[in-house]
Amino acid sequence: MRPVSRLFGPVLLAALLTASALAQDRRDEKILSPQQAVMMAAGGETVWGKFGLHVQAAGRADGKLFLNSELDYRDQRNLSIAIAPQAIIDLEKRYSQPPDQFLLGKDIAVSGAARRVKITFLSDGKPSDKYHYQTHVPVYDARQIEIVDQPK
């Protein structure tokens, strides 16, 4: 039987090589466009990855902040980034202003999972039989969002 210290070296080396490879994979990760995200999620699949978009519009509902790739959030091509309250607070600290103001007009990359979400229209405050679909990427941690350098 080998002493634990002799086994530890190869195991540590393997772990470091794996971590290095994963870090490289993340740097080389392809950024998906809003159109790619919407199309890939259209069949009901959850699409994991990094999503790039130009923030054209922003809005708030139910305590969340939504950053949209299209001016009209109902546009079927729109990718909405749905930011949870704590992440909004953290982004405001990071940018020293509300993130919807700071990020509007910027190119961002968001890591997470895109999902197709059914949105039911309300009639007199009650759900109706009318609905549409949106594609959302939920953000629970401000670190999921990064600003992408814009060409000058």
C-alpha positions in Angstrom: 0.0 0.0 0.0 1.3 3.5 -0.9 1.5 6.3 1.6 -1.2 8.9 1.2 1.5 11.6 0.4 2.7 9.5 -2.7 -0.9 9.3 -4.0 -1.6 12.9 -3.4 0.9 14.3 -5.9 -0.6 12.5 -9.0 -4.2 13.3 -7.9 -3.3 17.0 -7.3 -1.6 17.2 -10.7 -4.6 15.7 -12.5 -6.9 18.1 -10.7 -4.8 21.1 -11.7 -4.6 20.0 -15.3 -8.4 19.5 -15.4 -9.0 22.9 -13.9 -6.6 24.5 -16.4 -8.4 22.8 -19.3 -11.8 23.9 -18.0 -10.6 27.5 -17.7 -9.3 27.4 -21.2 -12.6 26.0 -22.5 -14.5 28.9 -20.8 -12.2 31.5 -22.5 -12.7 29.8 -25.8 -16.4 29.4 -25.3 -18.5 30.5 -28.2 -20.9 33.3 -27.5 -24.4 32.6 -28.9 -26.5 35.4 -30.5 -30.0 36.1 -29.3 -31.3 34.5 -32.5 -29.4 31.3 -31.9 -30.6 31.2 -28.2 -34.2 31.7 -29.2 -34.1 29.1 -32.0 -32.3 26.6 -29.9 -34.8 27.0 -27.0 -37.9 27.0 -29.2 -38.3 23.3 -28.9 -38.6 23.5 -25.1 -34.9 22.6 -24.5 -32.8 24.5 -21.9 -29.8 25.9 -23.6 -26.7 26.4 -21.5 -24.0 28.7 -22.6 -22.8 32.3 -22.9 -25.2 34.7 -24.7 -24.2 37.9 -26.3 -26.6 40.8 -26.9 -26.8 44.5 -27.5 -29.1 45.9 -24.8 -31.8 47.8 -26.7 -34.4 48.1 -24.0 -34.9 47.5 -20.3 -37.9 47.2 -18.0 -38.9 46.1 -14.5 -41.6 43.7 -13.4 -42.3 41.6 -10.3 -39.1 42.9 -8.7 -36.9 41.7 -11.6 -35.0 43.8 -14.1 -35.3 42.7 -17.8 -32.6 43.6 -20.3 -33.8 43.0 -23.9 -32.1 42.4 -27.2 -35.0 43.9 -29.1 -36.8 47.2 -28.6 -40.1 45.3 -28.2 -39.9 42.7 -25.5 -42.8 40.8 -27.1 -40.8 40.4 -30.4 -40.3 36.6 -30.9 -36.7 37.3 -31.7 -36.1 38.9 -28.3 -33.8 37.4 -25.7 -34.6 38.7 -22.2 -32.1 38.7 -19.4 -34.2 38.3 -16.2 -32.1 39.7 -13.3 -33.1 38.8 -9.8 -33.3 41.4 -7.0 -30.0 40.6 -5.3 -28.1 40.6 -8.6 -29.7 44.0 -9.4 -28.3 45.4 -6.1 -24.9 43.9 -6.8 -24.8 45.4 -10.3 -25.8 48.8 -8.9 -22.9 48.6 -6.5 -20.6 47.6 -9.4 -21.6 50.4 -11.7 -22.6 53.1 -9.2 -25.9 53.6 -10.9 -29.0 51.5 -11.7 -27.9 48.7 -14.1 -30.8 49.3 -16.5 -29.4 52.9 -17.1 -25.8 51.8 -17.2 -26.2 48.8 -19.4 -28.6 50.3 -21.9 -26.9 50.5 -25.3 -24.0 48.3 -24.3 -23.0 44.9 -25.6 -23.0 42.3 -22.9 -22.3 38.6 -22.5 -24.4 36.6 -20.0 -23.6 33.1 -18.8 -26.5 30.9 -17.9 -29.4 28.9 -19.3 -31.9 30.2 -21.9 -35.4 28.8 -21.6 -38.6 29.4 -23.5 -41.2 30.8 -21.1 -45.0 31.0 -21.7 -46.4 34.4 -20.8 -50.1 34.5 -20.3 -52.0 37.7 -20.9 -54.2 39.0 -18.1 -57.7 40.3 -18.6 -59.1 42.3 -15.6 -56.2 40.9 -13.5 -57.1 37.3 -14.4 -55.3 34.9 -16.7 -56.8 34.8 -20.2 -56.5 32.1 -22.8 -54.1 34.3 -24.8 -50.4 34.0 -24.4 -47.0 34.4 -26.2 -43.5 33.0 -25.6 -40.4 34.7 -24.6 -36.9 33.4 -24.2 -35.3 34.2 -20.8 -31.9 33.8 -19.3 -32.3 34.1 -15.5 -29.5 35.9 -13.6 -29.1 35.3 -9.9 -25.5 36.4 -9.6 -24.1 39.7 -10.9 -21.0 37.8 -12.1 -23.0 36.1 -14.8 -23.0 39.5 -16.7 -20.0 41.0 -18.3 -19.6 44.0 -20.7 -18.1 43.0 -24.0 -15.6 45.4 -25.6 -17.3 47.3 -28.4 -15.3 48.0 -31.6 -14.4 51.7 -32.0 
